[in-house]
């Protein structure tokens, strides 16, 4: 495998509002610092594809002998909403060699085009951080457990995948972010841990909210660093739930906010607030990617469901598109354009690949 360039991506998840919430207008959902199209560029005018309704942002690309071209990219609409669920037959491939005035269409069936698992190049870690202080344990634990299980079911794939992992932590008033379940690919393991939560789990009735934010940020930073070794690119998300304000006063609001603001750009922060005792401004600032607030415990499961659906959609808007190129060794560097259609919408992106060493056949 010949990697053109290693580049980390910024993986933001989006949370939908049940009762009230916020979303930063300045949040950039173009997940590659190369711009809207990432490593790609606008397609040549000779293709005459028209105005794009979809944005294909190339995150990484590589070739594998004897002739496979692989492109990892994210698909969104022009409003930066993720587009998930695309299949290989919705993509059209165009190649342009040194002797071609414009691009030639490459048959997706003859080239064995497919959407492959992106686990070989992409890693996404989610930290679910739960407030288990006395107010939650005594009044909304049942609803929180149900909502958390719905979140896990919607975010984690049905079958274990190395590219999707989650860990669960909890906090009360102690100067510790307690581990409920270590990072895992197992949905069943996570659900079992949530089911095991009981009212005796905490002995401290206070709330160390700012400490939880600081510690979760540090953990996410370490996970991101560990998961992006070698040729992998990745992202991490911190999803924090609370029903109150910081009572422990062990850390300052500014210290927690600084930790969030200075975190790696590939870490997204979300907050979920419940009830009337939360400080919506604090949670909105900490949840710089998105925050959401539910008025009562009966709304929790719906809120968590809406959140998890958006998180899952964004994660599944990344595609590893692969095909066998007809170009052969000696053709040098070739232009490549990929177009995707989704109903009445279409979009395309252009890049290049080097066919050095390409021969007949492809796995």
Secondary structure, 3 states (H helix, E strand, C coil): CEECCCCCCCCCCCCCCCCEEECCCCCCCCCCCCCCCECCECCCHHHCCCCCCEEEEEEEEEEECCCEEEEEEEEEECCCCECCCCCHHHEEEEEECCCCCCCEEECCCCCCCEEECHHHCEEEEEEEEEECCHHHHHHCHHHHHHHHHHHHHHHCCCCCCCCEEEEEEEECCCCCCEEEEEEECCHHHHHHHHHCCCCCCCCCCCCCHHHHHHHHHHHHHHHHHHHCCCCCEEEEEEEEEECCCCCCCCCCHHHHHHHHHCCCCCEEEEEEEECCCCCHHHHHHHCCCEEEEECCHHHHHHHHHHHHHHHHHHHCCEEEEEEECCCCCCCCEEEEEEEEEECCEEEEEEEEEECCCCCCCCC
